[in-house]
Amino acid sequence: MQVNPAAQLYRLQTLDLNIAKLRARLKQIDDLLGKDEEVVRAAAQRDAASESYKPLHARATDLELEIKTLAEKIAESEAALYSGATKNAKALQELQAEVNALRRQENTLQETLMDVMMQVDNASTAISDAETALTTAQETSVIRQTDLQAEKTKLEGDLSTAETKRKDQVAKIDPAALKIYDTLRPRMKGTPVAVLGPDGCMACHVEQTSIINQQVRMGTKIVYCESCGRILASA
Ligand SMILES: [Zn+2]
């Protein structure tokens, strides 16, 4: 059987392109495995929700305490007012005025507390929403990671097969032809071989002379595209 170096190199290029594709996807998978941006984002949102809850809850507790203290004060003043110990009309009037002032203060605090409690409720809802979102993100992540792991295992098998095929293919190729391929490969961005179609080189789309066409069809030696310099293989 006559050896066609360009055809052999073209086959090698196909294998190399496939290997590069498998490696790129494997690298992508490795980057995705173990860290899930959606989970990180959902966790940050949960933490933020929980952070905004804390001061509101503390404020509500403070207000409750203030109201309790005030209620005690009111009780004391009322006790003094109704005990009968004070007979002086002006002193009684003053006591009554004090009780009224304290009650107004109590009302204001109660209103503020109601407002803060509503904010506490909203913040609490935000926390449970964020927690639900986080759980969903974690569950989705587990499924995605399992899928990625399965894909990785499959691709590793494919890569191993492709590398064996490449080794077998390299063994068939004349070392001089292989050297040309290896030299051209980085310069041609991984495609040092182009198919010569009816309209010319299929990489740069430039028509070739009839002599080149003939030489490529014969396939006994390496012929280059006159325009882009790639090795030409017959279709
Ligand atoms: Zn070309």
Residues whose N, C-alpha, C, O or C-beta is under 5 A from the ligand:
A	BS01	ZN	C201 A203 C204 C225 S227 C228 G229
